[in-house]
Amino acid sequence: MSDLEKILELAKKNQGFVTTKEVVNNNLNKMALKRLCDKKKLEKISTGNYCLPNTLVDDFYVTIIKSKNAVYSHETALYLHNLSDRVPLRLNITVPIGYGGNLQQNDNVSLHYVNKKILNLGVETIKSPFDNDIRCYDVERTICDIIKDKYNLDKEIYTKALKWYAKRKEKDILKLNKYAEALNIKEEVIEIMRIIL
């Protein structure tokens, strides 16, 4: 089997997507990616990211793979964790302060900037609606983020999310308090939890 065929097989196994990193990790010639694009057997999505033609584009996946430091947050994370029934008009992504990547030019993205020390606090890998692995803040970090940024959120989304969180069986109040302390909003979170629980 040629490198071209192996790359196409990799893409098929990964729901139509393949990255330069995967090609290199499988000891395949990365120049084969360009040949596959020239032959219209692959399409370039962004630097280092490719998909098979006619692959249903998963915006959640395609957007987040553009930066290794990007994490879904705020309203987008609420939606992905079923704490909001409103599909986000713009994808909310948190990046480190000083980020200068191509997500800044994407009109469908709303960026939030945080210190690198807290960027990875609460990051987990979850499935997108198209079943691709994406980086997203866990539920407790998302609740802390919306409390911290409540004046910039739609009031209905904010209120519903807190009510739905309060009803969740899987909520982790200890983790929520730990995150709140790290984000310097512990007193505010405690006060809100007293009201809604």
N, CA, C and O of each residue as an XYZ file, in Angstrom:
788
protein
N       0.845     -1.180      0.000
C       0.000      0.000      0.000
C       0.894      1.248      0.000
O       1.828      1.338      0.796
N       0.615      2.192     -0.874
C       1.431      3.401     -0.982
C       1.111      4.372      0.155
O       0.106      4.221      0.848
N       1.989      5.382      0.339
C       1.735      6.401      1.358
C       0.419      7.127      1.087
O      -0.307      7.469      2.020
N       0.115      7.360     -0.181
C      -1.129      8.039     -0.536
C      -2.331      7.234     -0.038
O      -3.257      7.786      0.555
N      -2.303      5.937     -0.285
C      -3.411      5.064      0.129
C      -3.503      4.989      1.657
O      -4.596      4.985      2.224
N      -2.341      4.930      2.313
C      -2.323      4.858      3.785
C      -2.897      6.129      4.404
O      -3.609      6.069      5.406
N      -2.589      7.273      3.809
C      -3.120      8.545      4.318
C      -4.634      8.591      4.153
O      -5.348      9.040      5.050
N      -5.122      8.127      3.006
C      -6.568      8.095      2.787
C      -7.257      7.157      3.777
O      -8.363      7.434      4.242
N      -6.592      6.044      4.094
C      -7.126      5.115      5.096
C      -7.171      5.768      6.478
O      -8.140      5.607      7.220
N      -6.101      6.511      6.814
C      -6.074      7.237      8.089
C      -7.261      8.195      8.178
O      -7.943      8.262      9.201
N      -7.498      8.931      7.097
C      -8.603      9.891      7.065
C      -9.945      9.176      7.232
O     -10.812      9.652      7.965
N     -10.121      8.038      6.556
C     -11.377      7.291      6.658
C     -11.622      6.818      8.089
O     -12.757      6.838      8.566
N     -10.556      6.393      8.772
C     -10.681      5.926     10.156
C     -10.984      7.076     11.113
O     -11.521      6.862     12.199
N     -10.634      8.305     10.701
C     -10.805      9.469     11.567
C     -11.965     10.347     11.078
O     -11.877     11.574     11.114
N     -13.040      9.717     10.626
C     -14.265     10.398     10.198
C     -14.022     11.431      9.095
O     -14.710     12.449      9.018
N     -13.034     11.150      8.247
C     -12.783     12.003      7.091
C     -11.687     13.030      7.286
O     -11.375     13.781      6.362
N     -11.092     13.078      8.482
C     -10.065     14.077      8.770
C      -8.701     13.433      8.972
O      -8.595     12.301      9.444
N      -7.651     14.180      8.605
C      -6.281     13.726      8.841
C      -5.396     14.961      9.022
O      -5.637     16.004      8.415
N      -4.377     14.827      9.858
C      -3.463     15.943     10.105
C      -2.052     15.583      9.662
O      -1.703     14.408      9.548
N      -1.256     16.599      9.416
C       0.153     16.382      9.069
C       0.841     15.620     10.195
O       1.663     14.739      9.947
N       0.500     15.966     11.433
C       1.098     15.303     12.598
C       0.828     13.795     12.571
O       1.727     12.998     12.838
N      -0.404     13.407     12.249
C      -0.745     11.975     12.174
C       0.050     11.288     11.067
O       0.511     10.158     11.233
N       0.206     11.974      9.944
C       0.954     11.416      8.813
C       2.399     11.172      9.217
O       2.945     10.099      8.960
N       3.024     12.162      9.851
C       4.424     12.047     10.291
C       4.557     10.962     11.358
O       5.496     10.168     11.322
N       3.612     10.926     12.313
C       3.654      9.915     13.386
C       3.518      8.492     12.858
O       3.944      7.543     13.515
N       2.926      8.339     11.676
C       2.784      7.022     11.050
C       3.886      6.746     10.029
O       3.778      5.841      9.201
N       4.957      7.554     10.112
C       6.128      7.401      9.230
C       5.763      7.447      7.748
O       6.315      6.706      6.934
N       4.822      8.330      7.415
C       4.429      8.507      6.023
C       4.990      9.832      5.515
O       5.241     10.752      6.294
N       5.178      9.916      4.220
C       5.744     11.110      3.605
C       4.700     12.228      3.608
O       3.644     12.097      2.990
N       5.000     13.327      4.307
C       4.008     14.404      4.389
C       3.811     15.124      3.054
O       2.813     15.825      2.881
N       4.725     14.970      2.122
C       4.546     15.556      0.787
C       3.381     14.880      0.047
O       2.821     15.437     -0.897
N       3.034     13.675      0.497
C       1.907     12.962     -0.110
C       0.598     13.715      0.119
O      -0.342     13.578     -0.664
N       0.531     14.512      1.193
C      -0.665     15.312      1.455
C      -0.913     16.308      0.324
O      -2.044     16.481     -0.130
N       0.158     16.956     -0.121
C       0.025     17.922     -1.229
C      -0.403     17.215     -2.512
O      -1.243     17.717     -3.259
N       0.182     16.048     -2.756
C      -0.197     15.298     -3.967
C      -1.676     14.899     -3.914
O      -2.376     14.953     -4.925
N      -2.141     14.500     -2.734
C      -3.556     14.133     -2.589
C      -4.462     15.350     -2.793
O      -5.549     15.228     -3.358
N      -4.019     16.510     -2.339
C      -4.796     17.743     -2.561
C      -4.811     18.100     -4.051
O      -5.841     18.499     -4.595
N      -3.650     17.948     -4.701
C      -3.570     18.236     -6.139
C      -4.490     17.323     -6.944
O      -5.062     17.737     -7.953
N      -4.625     16.082     -6.491
C      -5.484     15.107     -7.173
C      -6.944     15.218     -6.719
O      -7.798     14.450     -7.162
N      -7.224     16.192     -5.823
C      -8.588     16.416     -5.298
C      -9.106     15.242     -4.472
O     -10.314     15.042     -4.348
N      -8.165     14.458     -3.903
C      -8.553     13.341     -3.031
C      -8.635     13.801     -1.574
O      -9.246     13.143     -0.733
N      -7.999     14.956     -1.294
C      -8.059     15.588      0.024
C      -8.272     17.078     -0.174
O      -7.930     17.631     -1.219
N      -8.844     17.728      0.846
C      -8.991     19.175      0.843
C      -8.296     19.736      2.074
O      -8.421     19.194      3.173
N      -7.567     20.824      1.881
C      -6.878     21.462      3.002
C      -7.872     22.353      3.738
O      -8.505     23.221      3.138
N      -8.002     22.130      5.058
C      -8.911     22.925      5.877
C      -8.163     24.137      6.435
O      -8.635     25.273      6.367
N      -6.986     23.857      6.988
C      -6.119     24.885      7.553
C      -4.728     24.289      7.609
O      -4.547     23.126      7.248
N      -3.747     25.044      8.048
C      -2.384     24.544      8.099
C      -2.318     23.237      8.889
O      -2.657     23.195     10.072
N      -1.878     22.177      8.219
C      -1.714     20.882      8.870
C      -2.974     20.063      9.033
O      -2.934     18.991      9.636
N      -4.097     20.540      8.511
C      -5.370     19.840      8.686
C      -6.063     19.639      7.352
O      -6.204     20.573      6.562
N      -6.496     18.397      7.110
C      -7.076     18.021      5.820
C      -8.317     17.177      6.046
O      -8.505     16.594      7.114
N      -9.172     17.123      5.008
C     -10.337     16.240      5.072
C     -10.612     15.659      3.693
O     -10.191     16.204      2.673
N     -11.320     14.549      3.688
C     -11.743     13.936      2.435
C     -12.799     14.828      1.787
O     -13.566     15.480      2.496
N     -12.853     14.870      0.460
C     -13.899     15.659     -0.202
C     -15.283     15.178      0.230
O     -15.485     13.995      0.501
N     -16.216     16.098      0.289
C     -17.603     15.815      0.670
C     -17.766     15.361      2.120
O     -18.810     14.819      2.483
N     -16.742     15.577      2.951
C     -16.876     15.281      4.380
C     -17.755     16.357      4.985
O     -17.564     17.546      4.728
N     -18.727     15.932      5.798
C     -19.548     16.915      6.499
C     -18.634     17.691      7.421
O     -17.981     17.112      8.290
N     -18.586     18.997      7.237
C     -17.652     19.805      8.018
C     -18.228     20.046      9.408
O     -19.318     20.594      9.570
N     -17.473     19.628     10.382
C     -17.803     19.811     11.788
C     -17.127     21.113     12.224
O     -15.934     21.120     12.527
N     -17.882     22.212     12.256
C     -17.304     23.510     12.602
C     -16.641     23.502     13.970
O     -15.621     24.164     14.165
N     -17.205     22.764     14.920
C     -16.612     22.693     16.251
C     -15.198     22.093     16.175
O     -14.267     22.582     16.816
N     -15.062     21.042     15.390
C     -13.768     20.364     15.250
C     -12.801     21.197     14.408
O     -11.664     21.435     14.816
N     -13.248     21.632     13.246
C     -12.392     22.356     12.305
C     -11.850     23.644     12.921
O     -10.704     24.020     12.672
N     -12.667     24.315     13.717
C     -12.239     25.573     14.328
C     -11.226     25.341     15.438
O     -10.215     26.041     15.500
N     -11.472     24.382     16.309
C     -10.613     24.206     17.486
C      -9.247     23.620     17.123
O      -8.278     23.847     17.848
N      -9.147     22.876     16.023
C      -7.847     22.289     15.677
C      -6.888     23.321     15.089
O      -5.731     23.003     14.817
N      -7.349     24.532     14.895
C      -6.473     25.574     14.347
C      -5.456     26.067     15.365
O      -4.473     26.707     14.992
N      -5.672     25.783     16.631
C      -4.716     26.194     17.663
C      -4.681     25.179     18.786
O      -5.720     24.804     19.330
N      -3.487     24.737     19.131
C      -3.348     23.751     20.211
C      -3.662     24.358     21.579
O      -3.886     23.624     22.541
N      -3.681     25.708     21.677
C      -3.970     26.373     22.944
C      -5.409     26.859     23.051
O      -5.747     27.556     24.007
N      -6.255     26.514     22.106
C      -7.641     26.977     22.110
C      -8.546     25.980     22.840
O      -8.389     24.766     22.710
N      -9.494     26.520     23.611
C     -10.421     25.695     24.394
C     -11.820     26.292     24.273
O     -11.991     27.500     24.439
N     -12.819     25.464     23.986
C     -14.186     25.962     23.955
C     -14.619     26.357     25.365
O     -14.342     25.659     26.340
N     -15.313     27.510     25.442
C     -15.698     28.052     26.740
C     -17.030     28.795     26.637
O     -17.654     28.831     25.576
N     -17.448     29.377     27.738
C     -18.617     30.237     27.825
C     -19.875     29.610     27.180
O     -20.197     28.455     27.456
N     -20.582     30.371     26.324
C     -21.849     29.879     25.767
C     -21.669     28.611     24.936
O     -22.544     27.745     24.917
N     -20.532     28.508     24.251
C     -20.290     27.309     23.436
C     -20.134     26.084     24.328
O     -20.686     25.023     24.036
N     -19.384     26.233     25.413
C     -19.221     25.119     26.355
C     -20.552     24.766     27.009
O     -20.844     23.590     27.228
N     -21.360     25.779     27.322
C     -22.694     25.499     27.884
C     -23.491     24.626     26.924
O     -24.108     23.643     27.334
N     -23.475     24.991     25.648
C     -24.203     24.224     24.624
C     -23.656     22.794     24.521
O     -24.427     21.835     24.471
N     -22.343     22.658     24.489
C     -21.724     21.331     24.347
C     -21.985     20.433     25.556
O     -21.987     19.208     25.437
N     -22.206     21.053     26.727
C     -22.497     20.285     27.948
C     -24.003     20.203     28.237
O     -24.405     19.815     29.334
N     -24.825     20.567     27.259
C     -26.281     20.523     27.415
C     -26.795     21.394     28.557
O     -27.787     21.058     29.205
N     -26.114     22.518     28.799
C     -26.585     23.491     29.777
C     -27.217     24.694     29.081
O     -27.590     25.676     29.723
N     -27.329     24.598     27.777
C     -28.020     25.611     26.982
C     -28.616     24.905     25.773
O     -28.005     24.007     25.194
N     -29.823     25.330     25.403
C     -30.444     24.737     24.218
C     -30.284     25.654     23.007
O     -30.831     25.386     21.938
N     -29.533     26.730     23.185
C     -29.329     27.692     22.103
C     -27.999     27.424     21.395
O     -26.934     27.494     22.008
N     -28.074     27.118     20.102
C     -26.858     26.899     19.310
C     -26.120     28.235     19.237
O     -26.710     29.237     18.832
N     -24.842     28.269     19.620
C     -24.123     29.550     19.615
C     -23.965     30.132     18.208
O     -23.609     29.429     17.263
N     -24.238     31.433     18.098
C     -24.059     32.118     16.818
C     -22.578     32.274     16.498
O     -22.164     32.191     15.342
N     -21.791     32.501     17.544
C     -20.339     32.579     17.389
C     -19.729     31.591     18.370
O     -20.235     31.416     19.478
N     -18.644     30.945     17.963
C     -17.986     29.970     18.825
C     -17.120     30.703     19.836
O     -16.239     31.478     19.466
N     -17.375     30.455     21.114
C     -16.597     31.068     22.192
C     -15.390     30.208     22.497
O     -15.516     29.030     22.829
N     -14.223     30.809     22.380
C     -12.973     30.082     22.572
C     -12.062     30.887     23.491
O     -11.916     32.099     23.331
N     -11.459     30.207     24.446
C     -10.491     30.849     25.340
C      -9.092     30.497     24.875
O      -8.793     29.346     24.558
N      -8.242     31.514     24.839
C      -6.843     31.380     24.418
C      -5.967     32.133     25.423
O      -6.478     32.947     26.192
N      -4.659     31.873     25.427
C      -3.801     32.602     26.362
C      -3.608     34.061     25.953
O      -3.661     34.394     24.769
N      -3.385     34.923     26.937
C      -3.056     36.324     26.662
C      -1.828     36.337     25.758
O      -0.876     35.590     25.985
N      -1.850     37.169     24.754
C      -0.742     37.246     23.802
C      -0.932     36.375     22.578
O      -0.093     36.379     21.677
N      -2.035     35.621     22.532
C      -2.313     34.765     21.383
C      -2.394     35.623     20.116
O      -3.031     36.676     20.105
N      -1.738     35.154     19.054
C      -1.745     35.891     17.791
C      -2.048     35.006     16.599
O      -1.608     35.294     15.486
N      -2.789     33.942     16.813
C      -3.067     32.979     15.749
C      -4.206     33.388     14.834
O      -4.795     34.459     14.979
N      -4.502     32.498     13.880
C      -5.481     32.818     12.837
C      -6.935     32.804     13.312
O      -7.820     33.201     12.554
N      -7.208     32.363     14.535
C      -8.579     32.434     15.046
C      -9.025     33.887     15.205
O     -10.221     34.176     15.212
N      -8.056     34.802     15.332
C      -8.394     36.217     15.473
C      -9.061     36.777     14.210
O      -9.797     37.762     14.274
N      -8.800     36.147     13.078
C      -9.385     36.618     11.821
C     -10.716     35.938     11.494
O     -11.337     36.246     10.476
N     -11.152     35.022     12.346
C     -12.380     34.271     12.091
C     -13.582     35.026     12.657
O     -13.696     35.202     13.870
N     -14.475     35.470     11.774
C     -15.656     36.234     12.203
C     -16.654     35.402     12.996
O     -17.513     35.958     13.681
N     -16.554     34.081     12.913
C     -17.478     33.200     13.638
C     -16.977     32.832     15.029
O     -17.561     31.985     15.705
N     -15.885     33.478     15.452
C     -15.271     33.145     16.737
C     -15.239     34.374     17.638
O     -14.925     35.479     17.195
N     -15.567     34.164     18.903
C     -15.436     35.198     19.926
C     -14.357     34.720     20.893
O     -14.540     33.717     21.585
N     -13.238     35.432     20.943
C     -12.106     35.001     21.765
C     -12.157     35.613     23.160
O     -12.540     36.768     23.343
N     -11.758     34.801     24.135
C     -11.614     35.230     25.530
C     -10.157     34.960     25.894
O      -9.630     33.890     25.590
N      -9.511     35.915     26.537
C      -8.082     35.807     26.843
C      -7.879     35.612     28.343
O      -8.456     36.325     29.164
N      -7.034     34.620     28.683
C      -6.710     34.371     30.093
C      -5.213     34.154     30.254
O      -4.494     33.886     29.291
N      -4.770     34.275     31.490
C      -3.385     34.008     31.839
C      -3.073     32.535     31.562
O      -3.916     31.667     31.789
N      -1.874     32.256     31.077
C      -1.491     30.864     30.761
C      -1.611     29.946     31.966
O      -1.855     28.749     31.809
N      -1.443     30.493     33.180
C      -1.498     29.676     34.393
C      -2.867     29.019     34.585
O      -2.966     27.930     35.151
N      -3.915     29.687     34.112
C      -5.269     29.124     34.303
C      -5.898     28.625     33.004
O      -7.039     28.163     33.006
N      -5.161     28.716     31.896
C      -5.722     28.275     30.608
C      -6.173     26.821     30.651
O      -7.256     26.505     30.159
N      -5.374     25.932     31.226
C      -5.684     24.499     31.205
C      -6.494     24.021     32.412
O      -6.741     22.824     32.559
N      -6.903     24.946     33.268
C      -7.711     24.597     34.430
C      -9.091     24.124     33.967
O      -9.882     24.917     33.455
N      -9.374     22.851     34.144
C     -10.686     22.310     33.772
C     -10.830     21.890     32.323
O     -11.947     21.650     31.865
N      -9.724     21.793     31.582
C      -9.814     21.363     30.181
C     -10.074     19.862     30.119
O      -9.459     19.085     30.850
N     -10.979     19.469     29.251
C     -11.221     18.055     29.009
C     -11.481     17.852     27.523
O     -11.774     18.798     26.792
N     -11.369     16.611     27.098
C     -11.686     16.273     25.711
C     -13.083     15.668     25.704
O     -13.363     14.696     26.405
N     -13.961     16.272     24.887
C     -15.328     15.769     24.769
C     -15.626     15.527     23.288
O     -14.808     15.839     22.423
N     -16.776     14.982     23.014
C     -17.191     14.734     21.631
C     -18.005     15.912     21.107
O     -18.878     16.437     21.798
N     -17.707     16.315     19.885
C     -18.501     17.351     19.225
C     -19.831     16.735     18.798
O     -19.990     15.516     18.871
N     -20.785     17.547     18.354
C     -22.051     16.978     17.856
C     -21.846     16.008     16.685
O     -22.719     15.190     16.397
N     -20.680     16.100     16.003
C     -20.367     15.177     14.909
C     -19.465     14.032     15.378
O     -18.938     13.278     14.560
N     -19.289     13.905     16.696
C     -18.540     12.811     17.308
C     -17.020     12.912     17.116
O     -16.332     11.892     17.127
N     -16.496     14.116     16.942
C     -15.048     14.323     16.889
C     -14.553     14.808     18.247
O     -15.283     15.479     18.976
N     -13.313     14.467     18.584
C     -12.727     14.905     19.847
C     -12.386     16.390     19.778
O     -11.707     16.837     18.854
N     -12.868     17.153     20.769
C     -12.580     18.582     20.841
C     -12.227     18.962     22.285
O     -12.658     18.305     23.233
N     -11.433     20.037     22.436
C     -11.063     20.532     23.757
C     -12.123     21.530     24.233
O     -12.520     22.447     23.515
N     -12.561     21.308     25.474
C     -13.619     22.145     26.035
C     -13.411     22.214     27.544
O     -12.895     21.272     28.146
N     -13.808     23.320     28.151
C     -13.773     23.363     29.611
C     -14.865     22.460     30.167
O     -15.937     22.328     29.577
N     -14.580     21.839     31.312
C     -15.583     20.992     31.941
C     -16.714     21.864     32.489
O     -16.642     23.091     32.435
N     -17.731     21.236     33.002
C     -18.935     21.946     33.433
C     -18.629     22.974     34.523
O     -19.098     24.111     34.460
N     -17.844     22.571     35.517
C     -17.576     23.482     36.634
C     -16.766     24.707     36.200
O     -17.040     25.821     36.646
N     -15.776     24.504     35.338
C     -15.005     25.659     34.848
C     -15.918     26.572     34.019
O     -15.810     27.796     34.092
N     -16.808     25.976     33.240
C     -17.732     26.759     32.415
C     -18.657     27.598     33.297
O     -18.905     28.767     33.001
N     -19.162     27.014     34.365
C     -20.019     27.769     35.291
C     -19.240     28.932     35.897
O     -19.766     30.040     35.992
N     -18.010     28.700     36.301
C     -17.170     29.789     36.834
C     -16.969     30.881     35.783
O     -17.057     32.070     36.092
N     -16.701     30.477     34.553
C     -16.474     31.463     33.485
C     -17.701     32.336     33.241
O     -17.579     33.546     33.053
N     -18.892     31.717     33.246
C     -20.078     32.545     32.966
C     -20.412     33.446     34.158
O     -20.942     34.542     33.978
N     -20.106     32.991     35.360
C     -20.315     33.853     36.533
C     -19.351     35.037     36.461
O     -19.738     36.180     36.706
N     -18.114     34.755     36.129
C     -17.102     35.813     36.041
C     -17.432     36.815     34.932
O     -17.122     38.001     35.048
N     -18.053     36.338     33.870
C     -18.307     37.173     32.689
C     -19.806     37.452     32.495
O     -20.255     37.703     31.377
N     -20.574     37.406     33.591
C     -22.040     37.457     33.493
C     -22.584     38.718     32.829
O     -23.650     38.666     32.216
N     -21.892     39.839     32.929
C     -22.404     41.082     32.344
C     -22.272     41.113     30.826
O     -22.856     41.974     30.169
N     -21.512     40.185     30.270
C     -21.354     40.105     28.817
C     -22.159     38.952     28.216
O     -22.032     38.654     27.028
N     -22.983     38.308     29.036
C     -23.769     37.160     28.577
C     -25.245     37.525     28.467
O     -25.739     38.410     29.167
N     -25.927     36.832     27.586
C     -27.373     36.950     27.492
C     -27.948     36.479     28.839
O     -27.628     35.391     29.316
N     -28.799     37.318     29.435
C     -29.321     37.034     30.779
C     -30.092     35.718     30.838
O     -29.987     34.976     31.815
N     -30.871     35.430     29.788
C     -31.654     34.192     29.769
C     -30.740     32.964     29.729
O     -30.978     31.991     30.445
N     -29.697     33.005     28.895
C     -28.744     31.889     28.814
C     -28.063     31.687     30.163
O     -27.914     30.557     30.628
N     -27.655     32.780     30.785
C     -26.969     32.742     32.083
C     -27.862     32.116     33.161
O     -27.438     31.212     33.880
N     -29.077     32.598     33.261
C     -30.000     32.115     34.299
C     -30.363     30.651     34.093
O     -30.352     29.865     35.040
N     -30.685     30.286     32.855
C     -31.024     28.884     32.564
C     -29.868     27.952     32.883
O     -30.068     26.885     33.463
N     -28.663     28.349     32.508
C     -27.488     27.503     32.743
C     -27.296     27.239     34.226
O     -27.023     26.105     34.620
N     -27.433     28.262     35.051
C     -27.276     28.081     36.501
C     -28.369     27.174     37.059
O     -28.099     26.330     37.913
N     -29.602     27.346     36.580
C     -30.714     26.494     37.041
C     -30.489     25.041     36.622
O     -30.690     24.121     37.415
N     -30.070     24.843     35.374
C     -29.823     23.482     34.895
C     -28.649     22.844     35.627
O     -28.669     21.648     35.918
N     -27.626     23.643     35.926
C     -26.485     23.117     36.685
C     -26.948     22.668     38.072
O     -26.555     21.604     38.549
N     -27.777     23.477     38.709
C     -28.269     23.155     40.052
C     -29.031     21.818     40.066
O     -29.006     21.101     41.066
N     -29.702     21.490     38.961
C     -30.484     20.248     38.873
C     -29.641     19.024     38.513
O     -30.097     17.891     38.668
N     -28.424     19.244     38.038
C     -27.574     18.121     37.603
C     -27.201     17.208     38.763
O     -26.831     17.677     39.839
N     -27.300     15.915     38.540
C     -26.879     14.956     39.560
C     -25.352     14.885     39.644
O     -24.793     14.637     40.713
N     -24.683     15.104     38.507
C     -23.231     14.927     38.434
C     -22.433     16.166     38.842
O     -21.214     16.173     38.672
N     -23.060     17.198     39.364
C     -22.303     18.410     39.682
C     -21.280     18.135     40.790
O     -21.502     17.301     41.668
N     -20.158     18.853     40.729
C     -19.069     18.671     41.679
C     -18.785     20.019     42.347
O     -18.006     20.825     41.836
N     -19.419     20.247     43.478
C     -19.311     21.540     44.165
C     -17.890     21.780     44.677
O     -17.425     22.920     44.685
N     -17.199     20.727     45.100
C     -15.814     20.895     45.558
C     -14.922     21.392     44.428
O     -14.097     22.286     44.614
N     -15.101     20.797     43.259
C     -14.319     21.227     42.091
C     -14.694     22.659     41.709
O     -13.824     23.463     41.374
N     -15.982     22.974     41.759
C     -16.447     24.326     41.448
C     -15.778     25.345     42.372
O     -15.329     26.396     41.915
N     -15.711     25.037     43.667
C     -15.076     25.935     44.633
C     -13.573     26.070     44.375
O     -13.005     27.153     44.515
N     -12.943     24.966     44.001
C     -11.500     24.996     43.697
C     -11.228     25.910     42.498
O     -10.314     26.734     42.531
N     -12.026     25.755     41.445
C     -11.871     26.610     40.270
C     -12.169     28.069     40.607
O     -11.457     28.974     40.173
N     -13.231     28.285     41.388
C     -13.615     29.652     41.759
C     -12.476     30.347     42.493
O     -12.215     31.531     42.281
N     -11.803     29.594     43.362
C     -10.663     30.168     44.098
C      -9.527     30.532     43.139
O      -8.933     31.604     43.252
N      -9.232     29.641     42.202
C      -8.163     29.891     41.230
C      -8.487     31.080     40.331
O      -7.583     31.772     39.863
N      -9.770     31.316     40.090
C     -10.211     32.413     39.211
C     -10.572     33.682     39.989
O     -11.063     34.654     39.415
N     -10.322     33.658     41.313
C     -10.572     34.824     42.187
C     -12.047     35.254     42.221
O     -12.352     36.446     42.256
N     -12.948     34.279     42.211
C     -14.383     34.604     42.297
C     -15.088     33.704     43.322
O     -16.288     33.449     43.216
N     -14.329     33.231     44.310
C     -14.883     32.252     45.245
C     -16.105     32.779     46.002
O     -17.114     32.080     46.101
N     -16.027     33.998     46.536
C     -17.149     34.534     47.314
C     -18.398     34.676     46.450
O     -19.506     34.371     46.893
N     -18.215     35.137     45.227
C     -19.349     35.308     44.316
C     -19.990     33.959     43.975
O     -21.215     33.843     43.945
N     -19.173     32.956     43.722
C     -19.686     31.622     43.393
C     -20.425     31.019     44.592
O     -21.494     30.431     44.431
N     -19.855     31.165     45.791
C     -20.509     30.638     46.988
C     -21.877     31.286     47.176
O     -22.859     30.611     47.483
N     -21.927     32.598     46.988
C     -23.192     33.330     47.147
C     -24.241     32.849     46.130
O     -25.398     32.625     46.487
N     -23.837     32.695     44.879
C     -24.763     32.241     43.831
C     -25.226     30.813     44.100
O     -26.401     30.496     43.914
N     -24.315     29.955     44.536
C     -24.683     28.563     44.831
C     -25.653     28.479     46.004
O     -26.534     27.619     46.025
N     -25.493     29.369     46.977
C     -26.445     29.398     48.103
C     -27.850     29.716     47.614
O     -28.833     29.189     48.135
N     -27.935     30.577     46.615
C     -29.246     30.984     46.091
C     -29.882     29.873     45.253
O     -31.073     29.594     45.387
N     -29.081     29.241     44.387
C     -29.694     28.310     43.421
C     -29.790     26.868     43.903
O     -30.562     26.085     43.349
N     -29.016     26.502     44.931
C     -29.061     25.093     45.382
C     -30.071     24.884     46.484
O     -30.231     23.764     46.970
